[in-house]
């Protein structure tokens, strides 16, 4: 038992990054009480206290882009065409939405149109959507994949339409914007 009492402080000092020195308060890391719990997507970013409930008001849908977070688009904006790891090409899609509850499956359909012809698309079914700090559904990182790699460079720099159709139960929302995909990142 005496050996354990002597070995414990030595083991702790050997494992510490500072050779056994006491940590300053500035070095301390404080985790919230629920740090180890998995938060579901709807509560991972709680809305501001002044924000309206997500299903309040008129349904709203705003198409955008963004690999990791929603980024709004301006009409005619140039967007990069990304060469993916598996050899395909895509542009990023995303959206903000509010004004409706999530009831049942959520179908997310993006199309990239050149003169009304679909040349890239994405079609997802989700069960929940992440919520941002403003209390809006915030969805990004959608790979809108080109259907034919041979057309990527041929159509680079041409004006196109990025269209989004969102289905939530009986609710159907659509938004579209003109963009100019530029090859290739």
Number of C-alpha atoms within 10 A of each C-alpha: 6 6 7 9 9 10 12 11 12 12 11 12 15 12 11 12 10 10 10 14 9 10 11 7 8 6 8 8 7 8 8 7 7 8 9 8 7 8 11 11 14 16 13 13 15 14 18 11 10 8 12 15 16 19 15 12 11 9 15 15 20 19 24 24 22 20 15 12 16 21 18 13 18 11 11 15 13 16 18 17 22 20 17 13 7 6 8 14 22 26 27 22 28 26 25 20 21 22 17 17 14 17 12 13 13 18 16 20 19 27 23 28 18 15 10 10 11 17 20 22 22 17 15 11 12 11 11 15 16 18 22 21 15 17 23 24 23 20 24 20 16 23 22 24 24 21 15 11 16 9 11 22 13 10 16 16 16 13 18 22 21 26 20 25 17 20 16 18 13 8 13 11 16 15 16 18 18 18 21 20 26 19 19 15 10
